[in-house]
Amino acid sequence: MRIFGSTLGLAAFAATALGGVFAAQAEDIVIAHVYGKTGPFEAYAKQSHTGLMMGLEYATDGTMEIDGNKIVVIEKDTQLKPDIGKAALAEAFGDDDAVIAVGPVSSGVALAMLPVAEEYERILLVEPAVADSITGDNWNRYVFRTGRNSSQDAVANAVALGKPGVKIATLAQDYAFGRDGVAAFRDALDGTGAELVFEEYVPTDTQDFTASAQRIFDALKDEDGRKFLFVIWAGGNNPIGKIKAMDPDRFGVEIATGGNILAAMKAYKALPGMEGATYYYHDIPDNPVNDWLVKEHQARFDAPPDFFTAGGMAAGIALVEALKQAGSTDTEDLIATMKGMEFDTPKGTMKFRPEDHQALQPMYHFKIRVDPDVEWGIPELVRELTIEDMDIPVRNGG
């Protein structure tokens, strides 16, 4: 354990005598970013790392230090493989002496990494993996998450789509992210008057959606009322454009989905008026952190910050705030500090819920507007859904 500062005096001597390891001089604070740098989620990973570094920069006023202790970020590539992610996290904690880790991108990889955090008794700050089970059935006390979970996505999208008489089919990837997402969406629709009538799951590398689309159309075509196909998708091969080309309008089926990275939202230009809910879009939040992020990102990269850049920044700010408040890198001190901790992010204030360490946060109900001068469909704000507006279930038993 390291306590920050240089005036430890008799307390430090007494603690050392009891077997603690304290440092009176500055030491590096090693943070491991364990994430899928290569593979189908490479674009997400790059954004996440950029955001993490900008968050650390912002929260330390550009010094990358806390009380004279230098922050050192090491990177490890999970290659989107659970076994490699598990080994990489163990290496970061066991060999590299990382005091805390951030990541990964994939929910499947995250689930493999959770027991490693418990084994080494170090904090894993999950960003941006989404599956509910990460802070649900598979959670342990060393796991915190700044990223949104499936229930936050689901509740926000249920607000956008869930109206009496609405019939919905879902299309999702057949792994933790997709299945947890649909399960949470199904629960969130309860009481809205909308009905989930069909679920379709496909492999993550699916290229041809013809058969899936036909099953979905068959399930919806004879239903009365407004009909939606709600797509939950991560990474490449997003099916929205391909399914739109199959003319779902002839069955009265509207396509709906949540927010995504800017490259994926190019397909949204074919869907003017589409409603959904998103985690982040750079033009929506109005706060000083987002103002800084948008200005600096545009200046450095000649582009606005993207979906996962905001999440990475939230993680960086949360880490600095926790380390400052705890005054220590000791895991127990950090857990005590982070339970219930509020911190500023590009989305506004987030709060780690004490029961499951999930960051409660606002979400945004949007409607797509098309501008010929913008490459992607623009999610215009319909309503900000605050922490108080969303009843996000605790799924780990409390």
C-alpha positions as CSV (number, residue, x, y, z in Angstrom):
1,M,0.0,0.0,0.0
2,R,1.2,3.5,-0.8
3,I,0.0,6.6,1.0
4,F,0.4,9.8,-0.9
5,G,2.4,12.7,0.6
6,S,5.7,13.1,2.4
7,T,4.7,14.0,6.0
8,L,4.0,10.6,7.4
9,G,5.8,11.0,10.7
10,L,5.2,8.7,13.6
11,A,2.0,7.3,12.1
12,A,4.0,6.0,9.1
13,F,6.6,4.5,11.4
14,A,4.0,2.7,13.5
15,A,2.3,1.4,10.5
16,T,5.5,0.1,9.0
17,A,6.3,-1.6,12.2
18,L,3.1,-3.4,11.9
19,G,4.0,-4.8,8.5
20,G,2.5,-2.2,6.1
21,V,4.5,-0.9,3.2
22,F,4.5,2.8,2.9
23,A,6.5,5.2,0.8
24,A,7.5,8.6,2.0
25,Q,8.7,9.7,-1.4
26,A,6.9,9.8,-4.7
27,E,6.3,6.5,-6.5
28,D,4.6,5.6,-9.8
29,I,0.9,4.8,-9.8
30,V,0.6,2.0,-12.3
31,I,-2.7,1.7,-14.1
32,A,-3.3,-1.2,-16.5
33,H,-5.6,-0.7,-19.5
34,V,-6.5,-4.2,-20.5
35,Y,-8.6,-4.0,-23.6
36,G,-9.2,-5.4,-27.1
37,K,-6.7,-3.3,-29.1
38,T,-7.0,-5.7,-32.1
39,G,-10.0,-7.5,-33.5
40,P,-13.6,-6.5,-34.5
41,F,-13.9,-3.9,-31.7
42,E,-10.6,-2.1,-32.5
43,A,-12.4,1.2,-33.2
44,Y,-14.1,1.0,-29.8
45,A,-10.8,0.3,-28.1
46,K,-9.0,3.2,-29.7
47,Q,-11.7,5.6,-28.6
48,S,-11.7,4.1,-25.1
49,H,-7.9,4.5,-24.7
50,T,-8.0,8.1,-26.1
51,G,-10.7,9.0,-23.6
52,L,-8.9,7.3,-20.7
53,M,-5.8,9.3,-21.3
54,M,-7.7,12.6,-21.8
55,G,-9.6,11.9,-18.6
56,L,-6.4,11.4,-16.6
57,E,-5.1,14.6,-18.1
58,Y,-8.2,16.6,-17.4
59,A,-8.5,15.4,-13.8
60,T,-4.8,16.1,-13.0
61,D,-4.8,19.5,-14.7
62,G,-2.4,18.2,-17.3
63,T,0.3,17.0,-14.8
64,M,-0.5,13.2,-14.9
65,E,0.4,13.2,-11.3
66,I,-1.4,12.8,-8.0
67,D,0.4,14.4,-5.0
68,G,3.7,14.1,-6.8
69,N,3.1,10.5,-7.7
70,K,3.4,9.9,-11.5
71,I,0.6,8.0,-13.2
72,V,1.9,5.4,-15.5
73,V,-0.5,3.7,-17.9
74,I,0.5,0.3,-19.3
75,E,-1.5,-1.3,-22.1
76,K,-2.4,-5.0,-22.6
77,D,-4.2,-6.4,-25.6
78,T,-6.9,-9.0,-24.9
79,Q,-7.4,-9.7,-28.7
80,L,-11.1,-10.1,-27.7
81,K,-10.3,-13.5,-26.3
82,P,-11.4,-14.4,-22.8
83,D,-8.4,-16.6,-21.9
84,I,-5.9,-13.9,-23.1
85,G,-7.8,-11.2,-21.2
86,K,-7.7,-13.3,-18.1
87,A,-4.0,-13.9,-18.4
88,A,-3.2,-10.3,-19.3
89,L,-5.0,-9.0,-16.2
90,A,-3.2,-11.5,-14.0
91,E,0.1,-10.3,-15.5
92,A,-0.8,-6.7,-14.9
93,F,-1.5,-7.3,-11.2
94,G,1.0,-10.0,-10.5
95,D,4.1,-8.9,-12.6
96,D,3.5,-5.2,-13.4
97,D,2.2,-4.2,-9.9
98,A,-0.7,-2.4,-11.4
99,V,-2.8,-1.0,-8.5
100,I,-5.9,-0.8,-10.6
101,A,-7.0,-1.9,-14.1
102,V,-9.4,-0.5,-16.6
103,G,-11.2,-2.5,-19.4
104,P,-12.1,-4.5,-21.3
105,V,-14.2,-3.8,-24.5
106,S,-15.9,-7.1,-24.8
107,S,-18.5,-8.4,-22.2
108,G,-17.4,-12.0,-22.8
109,V,-13.8,-11.1,-22.0
110,A,-14.9,-9.0,-19.0
111,L,-16.7,-12.0,-17.4
112,A,-13.5,-14.0,-17.7
113,M,-11.5,-11.2,-16.0
114,L,-13.7,-10.7,-13.0
115,P,-12.4,-13.6,-10.9
116,V,-8.8,-12.4,-11.5
117,A,-9.6,-9.1,-9.8
118,E,-11.0,-11.0,-6.8
119,E,-8.0,-13.4,-6.7
120,Y,-5.5,-10.5,-6.7
121,E,-7.7,-8.3,-4.5
122,R,-7.3,-5.4,-6.9
123,I,-10.0,-3.2,-8.5
124,L,-11.1,-3.7,-12.1
125,L,-12.9,-0.7,-13.4
126,V,-15.0,-2.0,-16.2
127,E,-15.2,0.3,-19.2
128,P,-17.0,-0.1,-21.6
129,A,-18.2,-3.7,-21.5
130,V,-22.0,-3.7,-21.1
131,A,-23.5,-7.0,-20.0
132,D,-25.7,-6.9,-16.9
133,S,-24.0,-10.0,-15.5
134,I,-20.7,-8.1,-15.0
135,T,-22.3,-6.2,-12.1
136,G,-24.9,-8.9,-11.7
137,D,-24.6,-12.7,-11.2
138,N,-20.8,-12.6,-11.8
139,W,-20.0,-9.5,-9.8
140,N,-17.5,-9.4,-6.9
141,R,-16.6,-6.5,-4.6
142,Y,-13.5,-5.6,-6.6
143,V,-15.5,-4.7,-9.7
144,F,-16.7,-1.2,-10.5
145,R,-18.1,0.0,-13.7
146,T,-18.2,3.5,-15.3
147,G,-19.7,2.1,-18.6
148,R,-23.4,1.8,-18.8
149,N,-25.0,-1.6,-18.3
150,S,-27.6,-3.5,-20.4
151,S,-30.4,-2.4,-18.1
152,Q,-29.5,1.3,-18.5
153,D,-29.6,0.8,-22.3
154,A,-32.8,-1.1,-22.0
155,V,-34.7,1.2,-19.7
156,A,-33.7,4.2,-21.8
157,N,-34.8,2.6,-25.0
158,A,-38.0,1.3,-23.4
159,V,-38.9,4.9,-22.5
160,A,-38.3,5.8,-26.2
161,L,-40.3,2.9,-27.7
162,G,-42.5,1.4,-25.1
163,K,-46.1,2.6,-25.8
164,P,-49.4,0.7,-25.5
165,G,-50.1,-1.5,-28.4
166,V,-46.5,-1.5,-29.7
167,K,-45.1,-4.8,-30.9
168,I,-41.4,-5.3,-30.9
169,A,-39.0,-8.0,-32.3
170,T,-35.3,-7.9,-31.4
171,L,-32.1,-8.9,-33.3
172,A,-29.0,-9.3,-31.2
173,Q,-25.6,-11.0,-31.2
174,D,-25.5,-14.4,-29.6
175,Y,-23.2,-13.8,-26.6
176,A,-23.4,-12.0,-23.2
177,F,-23.8,-8.5,-24.6
178,G,-26.7,-9.4,-26.9
179,R,-28.5,-11.8,-24.6
180,D,-28.2,-9.7,-21.5
181,G,-29.3,-6.7,-23.6
182,V,-32.5,-8.4,-24.8
183,A,-33.3,-9.8,-21.3
184,A,-33.0,-6.3,-19.8
185,F,-35.0,-4.8,-22.6
186,R,-37.8,-7.4,-22.1
187,D,-37.9,-6.5,-18.4
188,A,-37.8,-2.8,-19.1
189,L,-40.8,-3.0,-21.4
190,D,-42.9,-4.6,-18.7
191,G,-45.6,-2.1,-17.7
192,T,-45.2,0.1,-20.8
193,G,-48.0,-1.5,-22.7
194,A,-45.5,-2.6,-25.4
195,E,-45.0,-6.3,-26.1
196,L,-41.8,-8.2,-27.1
197,V,-43.1,-10.8,-29.5
198,F,-39.9,-12.3,-31.1
199,E,-36.2,-12.7,-30.4
200,E,-33.6,-13.5,-33.0
201,Y,-29.9,-14.2,-32.1
202,V,-27.1,-14.5,-34.6
203,P,-23.3,-15.1,-34.4
204,T,-21.2,-12.0,-34.0
205,D,-19.6,-12.5,-37.4
206,T,-22.8,-12.9,-39.4
207,Q,-22.7,-11.3,-42.8
208,D,-26.0,-12.5,-44.4
209,F,-29.1,-11.5,-42.5
210,T,-31.7,-12.6,-45.1
211,A,-33.0,-15.6,-43.1
212,S,-33.0,-13.7,-39.8
213,A,-34.9,-10.8,-41.4
214,Q,-37.5,-13.1,-42.9
215,R,-38.1,-14.8,-39.5
216,I,-38.5,-11.4,-38.0
217,F,-40.9,-10.1,-40.7
218,D,-42.9,-13.3,-40.4
219,A,-43.3,-12.8,-36.7
220,L,-44.4,-9.1,-37.1
221,K,-46.3,-8.9,-40.3
222,D,-49.7,-10.0,-39.0
223,E,-49.5,-8.0,-35.7
224,D,-51.7,-4.9,-35.3
225,G,-50.4,-1.5,-34.2
226,R,-47.0,0.0,-34.5
227,K,-44.2,-2.5,-35.1
228,F,-40.5,-2.2,-34.4
229,L,-37.4,-4.3,-35.1
230,F,-35.0,-3.3,-32.3
231,V,-31.4,-4.0,-33.0
232,I,-28.7,-4.6,-30.3
233,W,-25.3,-4.8,-32.0
234,A,-21.7,-4.2,-31.3
235,G,-18.7,-4.0,-33.7
236,G,-18.7,-4.5,-37.4
237,N,-21.2,-6.0,-39.8
238,N,-24.0,-3.9,-38.3
239,P,-27.2,-5.3,-39.9
240,I,-29.3,-2.1,-40.0
241,G,-28.4,-1.0,-43.6
242,K,-28.8,-4.6,-45.0
243,I,-32.2,-5.1,-43.3
244,K,-33.4,-1.6,-44.4
245,A,-32.5,-2.7,-48.0
246,M,-35.0,-5.6,-47.6
247,D,-37.8,-3.1,-47.4
248,P,-39.3,-3.8,-43.9
249,D,-41.7,-1.0,-44.6
250,R,-43.8,-3.3,-46.7
251,F,-44.7,-5.1,-43.5
252,G,-45.1,-1.9,-41.5
253,V,-42.0,-2.7,-39.6
254,E,-39.8,0.3,-38.4
255,I,-36.2,-0.2,-37.5
256,A,-35.0,1.1,-34.1
257,T,-31.8,1.0,-32.2
258,G,-29.7,2.7,-29.6
259,G,-26.7,5.1,-30.1
260,N,-23.4,4.0,-31.6
261,I,-20.1,5.3,-32.8
262,L,-20.2,7.9,-35.6
263,A,-19.1,5.4,-38.3
264,A,-22.0,3.1,-37.5
265,M,-24.4,6.0,-37.4
266,K,-23.8,6.6,-41.1
267,A,-26.5,3.9,-41.6
268,Y,-28.9,6.1,-39.6
269,K,-29.1,8.6,-42.5
270,A,-31.5,6.1,-44.1
271,L,-33.7,6.3,-41.0
272,P,-34.9,9.9,-40.5
273,G,-37.2,10.2,-37.5
274,M,-36.0,7.0,-35.9
275,E,-36.2,7.1,-32.1
276,G,-34.0,5.4,-29.6
277,A,-31.8,6.2,-26.6
278,T,-28.1,6.7,-26.5
279,Y,-25.3,6.7,-24.0
280,Y,-23.5,9.7,-25.5
281,Y,-23.4,12.1,-28.5
282,H,-21.0,15.0,-28.4
283,D,-23.6,17.7,-29.1
284,I,-26.0,16.7,-26.3
285,P,-24.4,17.1,-22.9
286,D,-24.0,20.7,-21.7
287,N,-21.4,20.8,-19.0
288,P,-17.7,22.0,-18.6
289,V,-16.2,18.6,-18.8
290,N,-17.9,17.9,-22.2
291,D,-17.0,21.4,-23.4
292,W,-13.3,20.7,-22.7
293,L,-13.5,17.2,-24.3
294,V,-15.2,18.4,-27.5
295,K,-12.8,21.4,-27.9
296,E,-9.6,19.4,-27.2
297,H,-10.6,16.4,-29.2
298,Q,-11.5,18.5,-32.2
299,A,-8.2,20.4,-32.0
300,R,-6.1,17.3,-31.6
301,F,-7.9,14.8,-34.0
302,D,-9.9,17.1,-36.3
303,A,-13.0,15.2,-35.3
304,P,-15.5,15.3,-32.4
305,P,-15.2,12.8,-29.6
306,D,-17.1,9.6,-30.1
307,F,-19.3,7.2,-28.1
308,F,-16.5,5.4,-26.3
309,T,-14.2,8.4,-25.9
310,A,-16.6,9.8,-23.4
311,G,-16.7,6.5,-21.5
312,G,-12.9,6.3,-21.4
313,M,-12.7,9.9,-20.1
314,A,-15.3,9.1,-17.4
315,A,-13.1,6.2,-16.2
316,G,-10.0,8.3,-16.1
317,I,-11.7,11.0,-14.1
318,A,-13.1,8.4,-11.7
319,L,-9.7,6.9,-11.1
320,V,-8.1,10.2,-10.2
321,E,-10.9,11.3,-8.0
322,A,-10.8,8.0,-6.1
323,L,-7.0,8.1,-5.7
324,K,-7.2,11.7,-4.5
325,Q,-10.0,11.1,-2.0
326,A,-8.5,7.9,-0.7
327,G,-5.0,9.4,-0.4
328,S,-3.8,5.9,-1.0
329,T,-3.5,3.0,-3.5
330,D,-4.6,0.5,-1.0
331,T,-7.5,-1.5,-2.4
332,E,-9.6,-1.4,0.7
333,D,-9.2,2.3,1.0
334,L,-10.2,2.7,-2.7
335,I,-13.3,0.5,-2.3
336,A,-14.4,2.5,0.7
337,T,-13.9,5.7,-1.2
338,M,-15.6,4.6,-4.4
339,K,-18.7,3.1,-2.9
340,G,-21.3,5.9,-3.5
341,M,-18.7,8.2,-4.9
342,E,-20.0,11.0,-7.3
343,F,-17.7,12.3,-10.0
344,D,-18.0,14.6,-13.0
345,T,-17.9,13.2,-16.5
346,P,-18.6,14.4,-20.1
347,K,-22.2,13.2,-19.4
348,G,-22.5,15.1,-16.2
349,T,-22.5,13.6,-12.7
350,M,-22.1,9.8,-12.3
351,K,-22.4,7.9,-9.0
352,F,-21.1,4.4,-8.1
353,R,-24.1,2.6,-6.6
354,P,-23.0,1.0,-3.3
355,E,-24.8,-2.2,-3.9
356,D,-23.1,-3.3,-7.1
357,H,-20.6,-0.5,-7.9
358,Q,-22.5,0.3,-11.2
359,A,-22.2,3.9,-12.2
360,L,-25.6,5.5,-12.3
361,Q,-25.7,8.1,-15.1
362,P,-28.0,10.0,-17.5
363,M,-29.1,8.6,-20.9
364,Y,-30.5,10.4,-23.9
365,H,-33.8,9.8,-25.8
366,F,-33.1,10.9,-29.3
367,K,-34.8,11.3,-32.7
368,I,-32.7,11.0,-35.9
369,R,-32.3,14.1,-38.0
370,V,-30.6,14.0,-41.4
371,D,-28.3,16.8,-42.5
372,P,-26.8,16.5,-46.0
373,D,-23.6,18.1,-44.8
374,V,-23.1,15.6,-41.9
375,E,-21.9,12.0,-42.7
376,W,-24.1,10.3,-40.1
377,G,-27.6,10.5,-38.8
378,I,-27.8,13.1,-36.1
379,P,-29.4,12.0,-32.8
380,E,-31.2,15.1,-31.7
381,L,-32.2,15.2,-28.0
382,V,-35.8,14.5,-27.2
383,R,-35.4,14.2,-23.5
384,E,-32.5,13.7,-21.0
385,L,-33.2,10.7,-18.8
386,T,-31.7,11.5,-15.4
387,I,-30.5,9.0,-12.8
388,E,-33.8,9.7,-11.0
389,D,-35.8,8.9,-14.2
390,M,-34.6,5.4,-14.5
391,D,-35.2,2.5,-12.1
392,I,-32.1,0.3,-12.8
393,P,-32.5,-3.1,-11.1
394,V,-29.7,-4.4,-8.8
395,R,-29.0,-7.9,-10.2
396,N,-26.4,-9.2,-7.8
397,G,-28.7,-9.8,-4.9
398,G,-27.9,-6.5,-3.3
